Amino acid sequence: MTSGDATGTNGADPAADRRAFWICMAGALLFIAAINTVNALSWLSEDPHAALARVIVTEASSGLTAIALLWIPWLTLKRLPLDRPPLWRTLGLHLAALLVFSALHVAAFSLLRLVVLGALGIDYEVGPWLNRFVYELRKDALYYAMVMVTFWLVRDRILRRAAPAAAAAEPATFDIRDGARLVRAELADILAVSSAGNYAEFHLADGRRPLMRASLASLEARLGAQGFVRTHRSWLVNAARVTELTPEGSGDYAVTVGGVVAPLSRRFPEALGRLRGG
């Protein structure tokens, strides 16, 4: 049966998500190692008298701290895929994540260089932190964008390939844990699911409205492969039970699902296309 327990905020198949994570980490590790090796060789080529220890510590500290901070773009991507509408909000939050990533990167590699180079008896001057941050931010922005796009493409491909197998393994019932009570509902009888604070309210064909403590995002991931579509930040509808789409102006629609009327926001154009059969 389909369990009503949440599997995570992104709701992806955990095994496929872990596989995507390690593939992305391996690719990022090779990329960072290659970039820092090229930087070190270029430095030595331009300044043959440069202390080898300084070159190695400088480049290695940047690369190692960048690798240690890869959880920031990964978790941001899990919560906000690059195609998540509205685009301005998604890009804005990714920009905020980039600023956090770059600030932590600069602080971490500066501290690491101070410690290691100091232990080796080599002077290292951090300089004005803001100037260093602005200088590194330009490089980090390119790096972050490349890593983010790679993570997105790899993760999306792996999860899409895993989805048919996961869907085929899912039977046709869903366990709704309403407090101490468990309601086992046929998927076909779940017309829609709406957000109700910290709970999700299930709208069943027989008129019942059981509540379950779960986020709509986690339920979307569990039920998405079963034909449920996110039409609004607070609503999921069973696409197979939709009987009517009514325009309400400004690109919004009302979706009739059995005896339930749910909103379809213009911010979810892919839902409109899917419900229209496009």
N, C-alpha and C positions, 0 to 999 in steps of 0.2 A: 504494500500500500504506500501511498505518498504520505510521508510524515509531515505533520504540521509544524514541527520544530524548525526554527530558522537555521540555515546553514552558513550564514554570514551576511554582511551588509551588501555584498555584491551578489550573493546567492549563486555563484557559479559552482559547477561540479568541482568539489575540492581536489580530487585527484588530477583533473585536467588543469586546474588553476596552479597547483604545485608544479606540475610539469612545465607549464608556461613560465613560471617564475624562475626555475633553475635554468631553463634554456636561455632566457633573457639575461640572467646573471652571468652565465658563461660567456655569452656574446659581448656583454658590457665589459667583462674582465679582459677579454682579448683586445677589445677596442681601446680601453684605457691603457693597457700595457703597450700597445703599438704606438699610441699617441705620445706617451711619456718617453718611450725609447727614442722616437724620432726627435723629440724636443731635446733630449740629453745629447744625442749625437750632433745635432745642429749647434748646440751651445759649445761643445768641445771643438767643433769645426771652426766656429767663429772666434773662439778664444782658447787656443791650444794650451795656454798657461793656467787655465782655470783649475782649481783644486777638484780632483775627481770626486772626493768625498762630498763636497758642497753640491756638485751637480747631481750626484746620485740621491742624496738626502732631499734636495729641493724637488726633484721630479717624483721620487718615490712617495714623499709625504703628500703631494698633491693627488697622485693616483690612488693611494691607499685610503685617504679620507673621502675621496669621491666615491670609491667603491663602498665604503662603510655607510654612506648616505643615500645609497640607491633605493632604500626603502621609502624615501620621500616621493620620488616620481611613481614608484610602483603602487603605493597605497593611494596616492592621489588619482592615478589612472583607474584603480579598482572602483573608487567612489564616483569618479567623473570621467567616463570614456569620452574621447575627443569628439564624438558625434552626439553627445548628450545635449538636447536643446534646453534652454536657449543658448546659442553659441556664445553670446557676449558674456554670460555668467560663467560658462565653462572655461573660457579663455581667461577671464579675470581671476578665477580661483587657481588656475594653473600658473598664472603670473605670480600670485601670492606664494604659491609653493616654490616657484623658482627663486624668489627673493629669500625665502627661508633656507632653501638648499644652498644658495651661494653664500649667505651670511655664515652658516654653520661650516661650510667648506673652508672659507677664508680663516675663520677663527681656529678651526681644528688643525689645518696644516701649518698655520703660524706658530701655534703652541708646540706642535710636534717638531718643527724646525728649531725652535728655541731650545728645546730639551736635548735633542739629538746632536745638533751642531755644537751646543754648549758643552756637552759631554765630550765631544771630540776636540774641544779647544778652538773651534772656529767661530768667529764673530758672526752674528746674524742680527740685522736691524729690521724690525717689523715696519717701522715708518708709520705715517698717519693712516689709521685703520680705514677711514672713509675713502681715502684715495685708493688704497689697496682693494677695497670692496668694489668700487666702481670699475677699476681696471679688470678685476677678475670676473665681474658680473657679465661683461661682454663675452668672455670666453665660456663662462658657465651657461649662458643663455643658449649658445649654439650647441654645446654639449647636451644640455637638458632637453632641447628640442629633438635632437637626434635620438637620444635614449628613449624619450617619451614616445615618439612615433614608432620606433622599433618595438618597444614593449607593447604598444597598442596593436600593431599589425600581427605580431607573433601570438599574443594572448587571444586576440579575436579569432585568428585562424584555428588555434588549438581548441578553443571553447566551442567554436562552430562545428568542428569535426566531432567533438565529444557529445554534442547535443542530441543527434539522432539516436545514438546508442542509449543515452540516458533516458530519452523520451520513450524509447521502445521498452525499456525496463520498468517504466512507471505504470502501475495498474490504474484502474479508473476510479479510485476512491481517494479521498483526502481526509486526514484526521484533523479536526478542529478542536483544539483543547480550550474549552470554555470553562476556566477555573478548574475545579476538580472533575468536571464533566468532560467526557470525550464524545464529540459528535462525528460520526463517520459518514461523510456525504459523498454521493456520486459526483464526479467532476461535472457531469452534464447537468446536475441539479444546482450547481453553484452559478448563479446568474452574474454576480458581480461581487467585488470586495472593495470596501471603502475605508479610509483612514478615520479613526475615532480616537484622537489623542495618542496615547501609548498603546492603543489596541487597534485591531483590524476587525471590522464588522462584515460578516459574510451574509450576503443576500441570497437565500435559498429559494428554490422554485415553490416550495410548500409554504412560504411566508415566514419561516423562522429567520431570526437574525442573531445567530450565535456570535459571541465576541472571542477573540484570541489575542493574547499579548504577543504581538509580533509587528515588525515594521512592514510597511507596504513594499519596500524595496526587496526584502528577503522573500516575501510571498510572490512578488513578480518574477523573481528568478526561479522559484520552484514551480510556478504555474505557467510561466511563459511558454515552455515547451509543450504545454497542454492546450494551447490556443487562447490563453488569456492575454489581453492587450492593455497596456497602460495608456489611458486616454486623458488623464489629468494627474496632477501631483498627488491627488487624494483618491484616485479611482483606478480599479482594474475591472475590465469587463470580459465576459466569456464570448469571444467572437462568434462562436457557433450558434449562440442563442440570441444574437442581435437581430431585431426585426425591423428597426426603423432608424434612420438618421435624419434629423431635422435641423436645417440651418438656423442659427440664432443671431447672425450678423457678426461682422468683424472677424470672420474666419472660425468662429466657435460653432459647435453643434451640440444637440441633445441626442443621446444614444438611448434608444428604448431596448431593454433586455428583459423580455417577459413582462412582469409588472413593475419593473424598476426603470427609472429614467436617470441616466448618469451623464455628467458633462464630458464633452470632448473639447479640450483646449486647443487653440490654434498653435500652441507651443509644442504640440505633439503631431506634426504633419504625417509622420510615418504611420501613426495609428489610424488616421483617416484613410490613407492609401490602403492599408491592410483591410480595414472594415469594408471598404468599397470593392475590395477584390483586385486592386491595382498593384 
